[in-house]
Amino acid sequence: MRLILPARSPRSPRTTRRTRRFALPALVAAAALVLASCAGDDLASDDDAPASGAGGAVTIVNQDFPSANVLSWIYAAVLEDAGYQPEVLFVGTRDVYIQEGNFDVAPEYVGGIANYLNLQENGADAPAFTQTDPAEMAEAAQPLLESRGLTLLDTSEANDANAYFVTQEFADANDLETLSDLGELGEPVVLAAARDCEGRADCEAGLRDEYGIDITRVSPTGFATVQTYEAVLNGEAQLGQTSTIDPSLESQGLVLLEDDRQIQPAQNLVPLVDSAFLEANPDVADVLNALMAELTSEDVTELTTRVTVDRERAEDVAREWVESSGLTD
């Protein structure tokens, strides 16, 4: 049995790339059930199976928020230039692609993937990885990666950590600059965040345990989504989750609170690759490591701004950056 999910983004007329977005949350639940009954089936068709050696199909999967969207298309552009035919899939959370394993490459965050695998393997009570050095974080995750048949390539200097915002009005009224200030305020807080936030040391658990913030509920509106911004702006939530490079906050009347107790571990960008795919296509490491060496936090911020503020297409922005960076022939 093969699961075929409906496309929402148009196929680019200038390439063979295909884009699919999973309709969440209902479709993800349905997909999980179908995939569970079709163990071993791949999201891609049999005709798209990765070829041995350079070239062939490559499935790139990522979570669907602005900076991740841009990064996915950057990966697609460099791999396409190397002779591959990339297919880009966007999903809601890591569960969709990590649990089923139906991907070849995923743009990841070193601390995010390390702690996700740690929770999956060792349970909610497992001590979180808190390394701030990306190489040390990757090393700590190595046994977990190997057991899943996954490989991390080189980390980038670009860092995109979780961050938390309030309205500028709320911050001004309560003299808030840091997350510690919010904890000391002592007021009940609804947190608008990703669905996997609850129990995480870099999200709900850390905000509660390290900062003493009285989080009464996590509203699963998503990471840096329109719904999350609106929940905070409308007063349905007092605190929202985004990233440290979010360029849209000021224009919306929102402001980040400083993570002054540093509950965020290293979150440097890093390619996560299926080990079997990498063994069959070793040149992928050279392509993506070269990308990681070039990419900076400033690049990601600028490109995300062009998508979220200037309303340019992520695919076009990514392609332009890759061509101007000298990463293509």
Residue pairs with C-beta under 8 A, 6 or more apart in sequence:
1 34
1 37
1 38
1 41
2 38
2 41
2 42
2 45
3 31
3 34
3 35
3 38
3 41
3 43
5 20
5 22
5 23
5 27
5 31
5 43
6 20
6 23
7 18
7 19
7 20
7 21
8 19
8 20
8 21
8 23
9 19
9 20
9 21
10 19
11 17
11 18
11 19
12 19
12 315
15 80
16 85
17 76
17 80
17 85
17 86
17 87
17 88
18 87
18 88
19 87
19 88
19 89
19 90
19 315
20 87
20 88
20 89
20 90
21 64
21 89
21 90
22 28
22 31
22 64
22 89
22 90
22 91
22 92
22 96
24 91
24 92
25 92
25 195
28 91
28 92
28 96
31 96
32 96
32 99
32 100
35 41
35 100
35 102
41 102
42 49
42 59
42 102
43 59
43 89
43 100
43 102
43 103
44 57
44 59
44 87
44 102
48 57
48 59
48 85
48 87
49 56
49 57
50 56
50 57
50 58
50 104
50 277
50 280
50 281
51 57
51 280
51 281
52 280
52 281
53 280
53 281
53 283
54 82
54 83
54 84
54 281
54 283
55 82
55 83
55 84
55 85
56 84
56 85
56 281
57 84
57 85
57 86
57 87
58 79
58 84
58 85
58 86
58 87
58 104
58 105
58 277
58 281
58 284
59 86
59 87
59 89
59 102
59 103
59 104
59 105
60 72
60 75
60 76
60 79
60 86
60 87
60 88
60 89
60 103
60 104
60 105
60 106
60 107
61 88
61 89
61 90
61 91
61 96
61 97
61 102
61 103
61 105
61 106
62 68
62 69
62 71
62 72
62 88
62 89
62 90
62 91
62 106
62 107
63 90
63 91
63 92
63 93
63 94
63 223
64 90
64 91
64 92
65 222
65 223
65 224
65 225
65 243
66 224
66 304
66 307
66 308
66 314
67 160
67 224
67 243
67 245
67 300
67 303
67 304
68 90
68 107
69 90
69 307
69 314
70 300
70 303
70 304
70 307
70 314
70 317
70 318
71 107
71 269
71 300
71 318
72 88
72 90
72 107
72 314
72 318
73 88
73 314
73 315
73 317
73 318
73 319
74 107
74 291
74 295
74 303
74 318
74 321
74 322
75 86
75 105
75 107
75 271
75 288
75 291
76 86
76 88
76 315
76 318
77 318
77 319
77 322
77 323
77 328
78 287
78 288
78 290
78 291
78 322
78 327
78 328
79 86
79 105
79 284
79 287
79 288
80 86
81 322
81 327
81 328
81 329
82 283
82 284
82 287
84 281
84 284
89 97
89 103
91 97
92 195
92 222
93 194
93 195
93 196
94 112
94 113
94 116
94 196
95 196
97 103
97 106
98 116
98 117
98 120
98 148
101 148
101 149
101 274
103 274
104 273
104 274
104 277
105 271
105 272
105 273
105 274
105 277
105 284
105 288
106 271
106 272
106 273
107 269
107 271
107 272
108 152
108 269
108 270
108 271
108 272
109 160
109 161
109 267
109 268
109 269
109 270
110 134
110 137
110 138
110 141
110 152
110 155
110 266
110 267
110 268
110 269
110 270
111 129
111 131
111 137
111 161
111 202
111 264
111 265
111 266
111 267
111 268
112 202
112 267
113 141
113 152
113 270
113 272
114 129
114 137
114 138
114 140
114 141
114 144
114 265
115 128
115 129
115 200
115 201
115 202
115 265
116 196
117 141
117 144
117 145
117 148
118 126
118 128
118 129
118 141
118 144
119 126
119 199
119 200
121 144
121 147
124 199
128 200
128 201
128 202
128 265
129 137
129 140
129 141
129 265
130 201
130 265
131 137
131 140
131 265
131 266
132 262
132 265
132 266
133 266
134 155
134 266
134 268
134 270
135 155
136 266
137 265
137 266
137 268
138 152
138 155
138 270
141 152
142 152
145 151
145 152
146 275
149 274
149 275
149 276
150 272
150 273
150 274
150 275
151 272
151 273
151 274
151 275
151 278
152 270
152 271
152 272
152 273
153 270
153 271
153 273
153 285
153 288
153 289
153 292
154 270
154 271
154 288
154 289
154 292
154 293
155 268
155 269
155 270
155 292
156 268
156 269
156 270
156 291
156 292
156 293
156 295
156 296
157 268
157 295
157 296
157 297
158 268
158 269
158 295
158 296
158 297
158 299
158 300
159 244
159 266
159 267
159 268
159 269
159 297
160 243
160 244
160 245
160 267
160 269
160 297
160 300
161 202
161 243
161 244
161 259
161 264
161 267
162 202
162 203
162 241
162 242
162 243
162 244
162 264
162 267
163 241
163 242
163 243
163 244
163 246
163 256
163 259
163 264
164 179
164 191
164 207
164 239
164 240
164 241
164 242
164 256
164 257
164 259
165 232
165 239
165 240
165 242
165 246
165 249
165 254
165 255
165 256
165 257
166 176
166 182
166 232
166 238
166 239
166 240
166 254
166 255
166 257
167 232
167 233
167 253
167 254
167 255
168 253
168 254
168 255
169 253
170 176
170 238
171 177
171 255
171 257
174 181
174 182
174 185
175 181
176 182
176 185
176 257
177 257
177 258
178 257
178 258
178 259
178 260
179 207
179 211
179 213
179 257
179 258
179 259
179 260
179 261
180 211
180 260
180 261
181 257
182 189
182 211
182 213
182 239
182 257
183 207
183 211
183 212
183 213
184 212
186 214
187 214
187 238
188 214
188 216
189 213
189 214
189 215
189 216
189 237
189 238
189 239
190 215
190 216
190 217
190 218
190 219
190 231
190 236
190 237
190 238
190 239
191 197
191 203
191 204
191 207
191 215
191 217
191 218
191 219
191 237
191 238
191 239
191 240
191 241
192 219
192 221
192 227
192 228
192 231
192 232
192 236
192 237
192 239
192 240
192 241
193 203
193 204
193 218
193 219
193 220
193 221
193 222
193 223
193 228
193 240
193 241
194 203
194 220
194 222
194 223
194 241
195 220
195 222
196 203
197 203
197 204
197 218
197 220
197 241
198 204
198 205
198 218
199 205
200 206
201 209
201 263
202 263
202 264
202 265
203 241
204 215
204 218
206 263
207 213
207 215
207 239
207 263
208 214
208 215
210 261
210 263
211 261
211 263
213 239
215 239
219 231
219 236
219 237
221 227
221 228
221 231
221 237
221 240
222 228
223 241
223 242
223 243
224 241
224 242
224 243
224 246
228 237
228 240
228 241
228 242
229 240
229 248
229 252
229 254
230 236
231 237
231 240
232 238
232 239
232 240
232 254
233 252
233 253
233 254
239 257
240 254
242 249
242 256
244 256
245 297
245 300
245 301
245 304
246 256
246 304
246 308
247 301
247 304
247 305
247 308
247 309
248 305
248 308
248 309
249 255
249 256
251 309
269 292
269 295
269 300
270 292
271 288
271 289
271 291
271 292
273 284
273 285
273 288
277 284
278 284
278 285
290 327
291 327
294 325
294 326
294 327
299 321
303 317
303 318
303 321
306 312
306 317
307 313
307 314
307 317
322 328
